[in-house]
């Protein structure tokens, strides 16, 4: 999990933003925050990796 620097199995908003940047997805922070909130199903402030892949498939 290259984007999950803490190896916690979850992704923080900063890790999510870094991942999008690394994938060359241009987006303003406000849009990243909005998308992050939609993917954060349990409102924990992190995205669980399994949740992320469930939403993206």
LINZI-V357864 format. One record per pair of residues at least 12 apart in sequence whose C-alpha atoms are under 10 Angstrom apart, sorted by the first residue. I is the first residue (numbers start at 1). J is the second residue. Records with the same first field share a line. If there is no record, write none. Layout:
I = J + J
This chain:
1 = 49
2 = 15 + 19
3 = 15 + 16 + 17 + 18 + 19 + 20 + 22
4 = 16 + 18 + 19 + 49
8 = 48 + 49
9 = 46 + 47 + 48 + 49 + 50
10 = 45 + 46 + 47 + 48 + 49 + 50 + 51 + 52
11 = 36 + 40 + 45 + 46 + 47 + 48 + 49 + 52
12 = 36 + 40 + 44 + 45 + 46 + 47 + 48
13 = 29 + 32 + 33 + 35 + 36 + 37 + 40 + 45 + 46 + 47
14 = 29 + 32 + 33 + 46
15 = 46 + 47
16 = 32 + 33 + 35 + 36 + 46 + 47
17 = 29 + 32 + 33 + 36
20 = 32
36 = 52
38 = 55
39 = 51 + 52 + 53 + 54 + 55 + 56
40 = 52
41 = 55
